[in-house]
Amino acid sequence: MEKDLIEYIAKSLVDDPSCVEVKLIDGEKSTTLELRVATKDIGKVIGKHGRIAKALRTILQSAATRSGKRTMLEILD
C-alpha cells in the first residue's frame, strides 16, 4: 500500500512518469522504500529546501502506522 502511494504521488510530480521506480526493502523492524526518478526530475521530488521530500516522508509515516513498522523513504539519484 505504501509503495503504491509513493509511486502515485511521485508520478504526479515529475515530467517523465515512466522513469519512476519504487523498490520496497522489507526488514525485520523497518521497511525502506527507495524512490528513483529521472535525473532531470530529482529536483521536483526533493523540492526547495527538501520540503516536498519531507512531506512525502510525513505522508508515508502516517500511512504506515497500521503495520507497526518504521518506514523510511530514500530518494536515489
C-alpha positions in Angstrom: 0.0 0.0 0.0 2.7 2.5 0.9 4.7 1.6 -2.2 1.7 2.4 -4.4 1.0 5.7 -2.6 4.6 7.0 -3.0 4.6 5.8 -6.6 1.3 7.6 -7.4 2.5 10.9 -5.7 5.9 10.8 -7.4 4.4 10.2 -10.9 2.1 13.2 -10.3 5.1 15.4 -9.5 7.5 14.6 -12.3 7.6 15.3 -16.1 8.5 11.7 -17.0 6.3 9.3 -15.0 7.6 6.3 -16.9 11.0 6.6 -15.1 9.5 6.5 -11.6 10.6 3.3 -9.7 9.8 2.4 -6.1 11.6 -0.5 -4.6 10.5 -2.0 -1.3 13.1 -3.4 1.0 11.4 -5.1 3.9 13.4 -5.6 7.1 12.6 -7.1 10.5 11.7 -3.9 12.3 11.6 -1.4 9.4 10.7 -1.0 5.8 12.6 1.1 3.4 11.2 2.5 0.1 13.8 3.5 -2.5 12.4 6.1 -4.9 14.3 6.6 -8.2 13.2 9.2 -10.8 14.8 10.6 -13.9 17.8 12.9 -13.3 16.0 15.9 -14.6 13.1 15.3 -12.2 15.1 14.9 -9.0 14.6 18.5 -8.0 10.8 18.2 -8.3 10.7 15.3 -5.9 13.0 16.9 -3.4 11.7 20.5 -3.6 13.1 23.7 -2.3 15.0 23.1 0.9 13.6 19.5 0.9 10.1 20.5 1.6 8.4 18.0 -0.8 10.7 15.2 0.3 9.8 15.9 3.9 6.1 16.0 3.0 6.4 12.6 1.3 8.1 11.1 4.4 5.3 12.5 6.6 2.6 11.0 4.4 4.5 7.7 4.3 4.8 7.6 8.1 1.1 8.3 8.7 0.1 5.7 6.1 2.4 3.1 7.7 1.1 3.3 11.2 -1.1 0.3 10.7 1.8 -2.0 10.1 3.6 -1.0 13.3 6.9 -0.9 11.5 9.2 2.1 11.0 9.0 3.2 7.4 11.7 5.2 5.7 11.9 6.8 2.2 15.2 7.2 0.4 15.4 9.3 -2.8 18.1 7.9 -5.1 19.9 9.6 -8.0 
